[in-house]
Amino acid sequence: MGHLNLWHVNKAISLLGSTSFVLPVAGILIVMLWRRHSAVSAARWLAVLAMLMGSVALLKILGHACGIRLFDDRLTSPSGHAALAAAVYGAVGVMAARSLDGWRRGVVVLGALGLVVGVAASRILLRYHSVTEVVVGLVLGGLAVAAFAQSFNRLTPSRLNLSPLVLALVVLFGVATYALGDRTNAEPMLKHFAYLLREESPVCGPMLPLNSFLERL
């Protein structure tokens, strides 16, 4: 019973990194950037997210097609949950660090960090990804946060008011995601593209572990 309950807890935490939950939160950030700063700042954040998701999708296709390994650990499918969680919750932390003060800043920043760590750990504990795949996802998400922070810190500072409506929307997204589950899984489609790539293109060639290649450099 305890093992089953722990599985459900990890599953619920993992859903906080799913596109069905994270993208609406990212959408709220886009609206806030647009209203408090400019359409350009919102568009930059949208572009960062698009590049992140495109990079993850491309790496997944190449990984499934070529069966990449790193230090004897599989790297076929970098964790999109970890990448999106790091990017979006990291962006929330960046905004809070600059726009809030006092205890509210600490609560939001620590909460964002906790969500990122929780989502990343849950993907490993549920055996959906290897440690390497989760780390790669976190690195990609971290790069997205760095790009967002560089752009956001150039904007005129403004206070961030956490209105009850925004908090209610986030809670609503969370409840809906838990009730419906993650129905936005694109992995089967990416695997299909990987199969076509492997069949139609010699891009992979004879595959060696990635660390074997690194040792030759």
Secondary structure, DSSP 8 states (H G I E B T S, - for coil): -HHHHHHHHHHHHHHTTSHHHHHHHHHHHHHHHHHHT-HHHHHHHHHHHHHHHHHHHHHHHHHHHHT-EETTEE-SS--HHHHHHHHHHHHHHHHHHHH--HHHHHHHHHHHHHHHHHHHHHHHHTTSS-HHHHHHHHHHHHHHHHHHHHHHTTS--------HHHHHHHHHHHHHHHHH------HHHHHHHHHHHHHH--SS-S---HHHHHHH-
